[in-house]
Amino acid sequence: WQLGAVPFPRAARGGIVPAMDTNLAVPERALAIGAHPDDIEFGCGATLAKWAARGAAISLLICTNGSRGTWDRDTDPAKLVVQRQSEQRAAASVLHASSEVVFLGWPDGELESGLRQRWEVAAWMRRLRPDVVLGHDPWKRYRLHPDHRNAGWLTTDGIVAARDPLFFPELDSPPHRPSTLLLFEADEVNHVEDAAGFGDVKADALLRHESQHVSTMGIAAARGRAGRARTSDVKRFRRSIGERLSEHGQLAGIALGEAFHRIDRL
């Protein structure tokens, strides 16, 4: 979803377009897992806002501390961590995420899909007990960023560890098996969630990540107005979000959507 970084998803190998599945029943609880602050909003912000508006308890789990998410070499990484956590909480509030906002705090750019990280993800899945889990597609081809790849593996591997009773028996919470996994940034899409009425909420949540305006969203600060984003850039960013939602919606013949690869046999 980041501007200039994520291509339009393929519906299937070989150009064959299958019938798209749409719109899960609103879950009682959902957990979205992202590599960095703002990844969840890019990948599934409208879907989470829609479910929250219909009574779902939404939790967010952020794997890294976001300490290197800037192009400014003079930034104090410790201050950036604090800022990005504050921005993520503000974005969660816009989405009406009503449960937990969890920060695992692994160094930005150094996230691994190891046993310790899997233990943490599985522990939170068992504690939060989501019906639906959302996360990065770890099988996405030609992905450069290791944090996105590894956050995807932690999502899938964490589900296995959370559901099976002999994995991490020292955990206090009993095993838990989610019913559905939705992978965003997917190469092969087979599910679209209708985002009509929630595009502006998605954009509003993303814009709370002010530290990412320049590097991720192409929004420059207006001259002479410290801390205020250039209005024309904000409008262009909002249009880009609407255009991508429209592209994803077209996969399922609806006006606006967010596209995923859906896995039910967990």
C-alpha positions in Angstrom: 0.0 0.0 0.0 2.9 2.4 0.5 3.2 4.8 -2.3 5.4 3.5 -5.1 6.2 0.3 -3.1 3.4 -2.2 -3.6 2.1 -3.3 -7.0 -1.5 -4.2 -7.7 -2.0 -7.8 -6.6 -2.5 -10.7 -9.0 -5.7 -12.6 -8.6 -4.1 -15.9 -9.5 -1.1 -17.4 -11.3 -1.3 -17.4 -15.1 -3.8 -14.5 -15.2 -6.8 -16.7 -14.3 -9.2 -14.6 -12.3 -11.3 -16.8 -9.8 -14.5 -15.8 -8.2 -13.7 -13.7 -5.3 -14.9 -14.4 -1.8 -16.1 -11.3 0.0 -16.9 -10.2 3.5 -16.4 -12.4 6.5 -19.0 -12.4 9.2 -18.0 -9.7 11.7 -15.7 -11.4 14.2 -16.1 -11.1 17.9 -12.3 -10.5 18.2 -9.7 -9.7 15.6 -5.9 -9.4 15.9 -3.8 -7.6 13.3 -0.1 -8.1 13.3 2.3 -5.6 11.6 6.0 -5.3 11.2 6.0 -1.6 11.9 3.7 1.2 13.1 1.5 2.1 10.1 1.7 -1.3 8.3 -1.6 -2.4 9.7 -3.4 0.7 8.6 -2.0 0.4 5.1 -2.9 -3.3 4.9 -6.3 -3.6 6.6 -7.2 -0.3 8.2 -10.6 0.0 6.5 -11.5 -3.6 7.3 -10.6 -3.1 11.0 -12.6 0.1 11.2 -15.6 -1.6 9.6 -15.5 -4.4 12.1 -15.0 -2.1 15.0 -18.0 -0.1 14.0 -20.1 -3.3 14.1 -18.9 -4.3 17.5 -15.7 -6.3 17.0 -12.9 -6.0 19.6 -9.8 -5.1 17.6 -6.3 -5.6 18.8 -3.0 -4.5 17.1 0.4 -6.2 17.6 3.4 -4.3 16.3 6.6 -6.4 16.1 9.3 -3.7 15.8 10.1 -0.5 17.6 10.2 1.6 14.4 13.5 3.2 15.5 14.9 3.5 11.9 11.7 4.6 10.1 13.0 7.9 8.9 15.3 9.4 6.2 16.6 12.0 8.6 20.1 10.9 9.8 20.0 13.3 12.7 16.9 11.8 14.3 17.3 10.5 17.8 16.2 6.8 17.5 15.0 6.7 21.1 12.7 9.7 20.6 11.5 8.2 17.3 10.4 5.0 19.2 8.3 7.1 21.6 6.8 9.1 18.8 5.9 6.1 16.7 4.2 4.4 19.6 2.2 7.5 20.3 1.3 7.7 16.6 0.2 4.1 16.6 -2.0 4.5 19.6 -3.6 7.6 18.0 -4.2 5.7 14.7 -5.7 2.8 16.7 -8.1 5.3 18.3 -9.2 6.5 14.9 -9.9 2.9 13.9 -11.8 2.4 17.2 -9.5 -0.5 18.1 -11.0 -1.3 21.5 -8.7 -3.9 22.9 -4.9 -4.1 23.1 -2.2 -2.2 21.2 0.9 -4.3 21.8 4.5 -3.4 21.0 7.0 -6.3 21.0 9.8 -3.8 20.6 12.3 -5.7 18.4 14.9 -3.4 16.7 13.7 -2.0 13.5 15.3 -3.8 10.6 16.4 -6.7 12.8 13.2 -8.6 13.3 13.8 -12.4 13.1 11.2 -15.2 12.9 12.9 -17.1 15.6 11.5 -19.2 18.5 11.6 -16.3 21.0 9.6 -14.0 18.7 7.2 -16.9 17.9 6.7 -17.5 21.6 5.7 -13.9 22.1 3.3 -13.9 19.2 1.7 -17.2 20.3 1.4 -15.9 23.9 -0.6 -12.9 22.7 -2.8 -15.0 20.4 -3.6 -17.3 23.4 -4.3 -14.3 25.6 -6.4 -12.3 23.1 -8.1 -15.3 21.5 -8.9 -13.7 18.1 -11.4 -15.3 15.8 -9.6 -13.7 12.8 -5.9 -12.9 12.5 -4.6 -10.5 9.8 -1.0 -10.0 8.8 1.7 -9.6 6.1 1.8 -12.3 3.4 5.2 -14.0 4.0 5.0 -15.7 0.6 5.0 -12.4 -1.3 7.6 -12.7 -4.1 10.5 -10.3 -4.4 9.8 -8.6 -1.1 12.8 -6.6 0.0 12.1 -5.6 3.6 13.1 -8.4 6.1 10.8 -7.1 8.8 7.7 -7.6 6.6 8.8 -11.1 5.6 9.5 -12.1 9.2 6.4 -10.5 10.6 4.5 -12.6 8.1 6.2 -15.8 9.2 5.6 -15.0 12.8 1.9 -14.6 12.1 1.6 -18.0 10.4 4.0 -19.8 12.7 2.4 -18.1 15.8 -1.0 -19.5 14.8 0.4 -23.0 14.8 2.1 -22.5 18.2 -1.0 -20.9 19.7 -3.3 -23.7 18.6 -1.2 -26.8 19.5 -1.2 -27.6 23.2 2.4 -29.0 23.4 3.9 -25.9 21.9 5.2 -23.6 24.7 3.5 -25.5 27.6 4.9 -23.0 30.0 2.4 -20.4 28.8 -0.4 -19.7 31.2 -3.2 -19.3 28.7 -4.8 -22.4 27.1 -4.3 -23.1 23.4 -6.4 -21.1 20.9 -7.2 -21.8 17.2 -8.4 -18.8 15.2 -11.0 -19.5 12.5 -9.5 -17.4 9.7 -6.3 -15.8 8.6 -6.3 -12.9 6.2 -3.0 -12.0 4.6 -2.6 -8.5 3.2 0.0 -7.4 0.6 -0.9 -10.8 -1.0 0.4 -11.8 -4.5 -2.6 -14.1 -5.0 -5.9 -12.6 -3.8 -8.9 -14.7 -3.1 -10.9 -12.5 -0.7 -12.0 -8.9 -0.6 -13.5 -7.0 2.3 -15.9 -4.2 1.3 -14.4 -0.9 2.4 -17.3 1.4 1.4 -17.7 4.1 4.0 -14.3 3.5 5.6 -11.8 4.9 3.2 -11.6 8.2 4.9 -11.2 6.5 8.3 -8.3 4.5 6.8 -6.6 7.6 5.5 -7.3 9.5 8.8 -5.6 6.7 10.7 -2.6 6.7 8.4 -2.2 10.4 8.7 -1.7 10.1 12.4 1.7 8.6 11.6 3.2 12.0 11.2 6.8 10.7 11.4 6.1 8.8 8.2 4.6 11.6 6.1 7.8 12.4 4.2 9.3 8.9 3.8 6.2 6.8 3.3 3.4 9.0 2.2 5.2 11.7 0.1 3.8 14.5 2.3 6.1 17.5 2.9 5.8 20.0 5.6 4.5 23.4 4.4 7.1 26.1 4.5 6.8 28.5 7.5 4.2 26.2 9.2 6.2 23.9 11.5 4.4 20.6 12.1 1.7 21.3 9.5 1.6 19.0 6.4 1.3 20.6 3.0 -2.4 20.5 2.1 -1.9 19.6 -1.5 0.2 16.6 -0.5 -2.4 15.4 2.0 -5.2 15.6 -0.6 -3.1 13.7 -3.1 -2.3 11.0 -0.5 -6.0 10.7 0.3 -6.8 10.3 -3.4 -4.1 7.5 -3.6 -5.8 5.6 -0.8 -9.1 5.9 -2.5 -7.7 4.8 -5.8 -6.1 1.7 -4.3 -9.3 0.8 -2.5 -11.1 1.1 -5.8 -8.5 -1.2 -7.5 -8.9 -3.8 -4.9 -12.7 -3.5 -5.0 -12.7 -4.1 -8.7 -11.3 -7.6 -8.1 -14.7 -8.5 -6.5 -16.9 -6.2 -8.5 -17.5 -3.7 -5.7 -16.7 0.0 -5.4 -14.1 -0.1 -2.7 -12.3 -3.0 -1.0 -9.2 -4.3 0.8 -7.7 -7.5 -0.8 -6.3 -10.5 1.1 -5.4 -14.1 0.7 -7.7 -16.0 3.0 -6.9 -19.2 4.8 -9.6 -21.0 6.8 -8.1 -24.4 7.6 -6.0 -23.4 10.5 
